[in-house]
Amino acid sequence: MAWDSNRPVPWQRLIREWLIYVAIMVVIVFVVVQPSSRVGAFAGLFISGPAYLAFGGVLAKFGYSRERLRRAIPKPSTRSAESHERSVRPRPAPTKRTGGGTPRKL
């Protein structure tokens, strides 16, 4: 796909994903990394934010969206609601098997 400046970028979703990543990584850094090396690890985490948002924004402008996100957003329908109503089959007439015939004698 080509670049389209009119395509929307899901900034809230990108920021939320990055914040979740940072929260998980902060816990891992405190558990795994030695105290003397934590400054560099935290600097890398916070530098990754703008990089992640820029990369995600560029991908969105090129038309990339994850499969799960595509399923969550309903596609605009080209058919009108009226044509959809006409395409629905009418309910069949009741029969003896479905309880619509003459009442049974006990």
C-alpha positions as CSV (number, residue, x, y, z in Angstrom):
1,M,0.0,0.0,0.0
2,A,1.0,3.6,-0.6
3,W,1.4,6.3,2.0
4,D,-1.9,8.0,2.7
5,S,-1.8,11.1,5.0
6,N,-5.6,10.9,5.5
7,R,-5.4,7.4,7.1
8,P,-6.0,7.6,10.9
9,V,-3.3,6.6,13.3
10,P,-4.5,4.8,16.5
11,W,-2.4,6.9,18.9
12,Q,-4.3,5.8,22.0
13,R,-3.8,2.1,21.2
14,L,-0.1,2.6,20.5
15,I,0.5,4.6,23.7
16,R,-1.4,2.1,25.8
17,E,0.6,-0.8,24.3
18,W,3.9,1.0,25.0
19,L,2.9,1.8,28.6
20,I,2.1,-1.8,29.2
21,Y,5.4,-2.9,27.8
22,V,7.3,-0.3,29.9
23,A,5.4,-1.4,33.1
24,I,6.4,-5.1,32.5
25,M,10.0,-4.2,31.6
26,V,10.4,-2.0,34.7
27,V,9.5,-5.0,36.9
28,I,11.9,-7.2,35.0
29,V,14.7,-4.6,35.2
30,F,14.3,-4.3,39.0
31,V,14.4,-8.1,39.3
32,V,17.1,-9.0,36.8
33,V,19.5,-6.0,36.3
34,Q,22.1,-5.0,38.8
35,P,21.5,-1.6,40.5
36,S,24.6,-0.1,38.8
37,S,23.2,-0.9,35.3
38,R,19.7,0.2,35.8
39,V,20.2,3.7,34.6
40,G,21.1,2.5,31.1
41,A,18.2,0.1,31.1
42,F,15.7,2.8,32.1
43,A,17.1,5.2,29.5
44,G,16.6,2.6,26.8
45,L,13.1,1.9,27.9
46,F,12.1,5.6,27.7
47,I,13.9,6.2,24.4
48,S,11.9,3.2,23.0
49,G,8.6,5.2,23.5
50,P,9.1,7.8,20.8
51,A,10.7,5.2,18.5
52,Y,7.8,2.8,18.9
53,L,5.2,5.6,18.4
54,A,7.0,6.9,15.3
55,F,7.3,3.4,13.8
56,G,3.7,2.5,14.5
57,G,2.5,5.9,13.1
58,V,4.4,5.3,9.9
59,L,3.1,1.8,9.5
60,A,-0.5,3.0,10.1
61,K,-0.1,5.7,7.4
62,F,1.0,2.9,5.0
63,G,-2.1,1.0,5.8
64,Y,-0.9,-1.6,8.3
65,S,-3.3,-2.8,11.0
66,R,-3.1,-6.0,12.9
67,E,-5.7,-8.7,12.1
68,R,-7.3,-8.5,15.6
69,L,-7.8,-4.7,15.2
70,R,-9.3,-5.2,11.7
71,R,-11.9,-7.6,13.1
72,A,-12.8,-5.2,15.9
73,I,-13.6,-2.3,13.6
74,P,-16.8,-2.9,11.6
75,K,-16.4,-2.3,7.8
76,P,-18.9,0.2,6.3
77,S,-21.6,-1.7,4.4
78,T,-22.3,-0.9,0.8
79,R,-25.7,-2.4,1.0
80,S,-28.5,-0.4,2.6
81,A,-30.5,-1.6,5.6
82,E,-33.5,-2.0,3.3
83,S,-31.8,-4.4,0.9
84,H,-30.6,-6.4,3.9
85,E,-34.1,-6.7,5.2
86,R,-35.3,-8.0,1.8
87,S,-32.5,-10.6,1.7
88,V,-33.7,-12.2,5.0
89,R,-35.9,-15.2,4.3
90,P,-39.4,-15.1,5.8
91,R,-40.3,-17.6,8.4
92,P,-41.9,-20.8,7.0
93,A,-45.6,-21.5,7.8
94,P,-46.1,-23.6,11.0
95,T,-46.7,-27.3,10.4
96,K,-47.8,-30.2,12.6
97,R,-44.2,-31.0,13.4
98,T,-43.5,-27.5,14.7
99,G,-46.7,-27.3,16.7
100,G,-48.7,-25.1,14.3
101,G,-51.1,-27.8,13.1
102,T,-54.3,-29.0,14.7
103,P,-54.0,-29.7,18.4
104,R,-53.4,-33.2,19.5
105,K,-55.9,-35.2,21.4
106,L,-54.7,-37.0,24.5
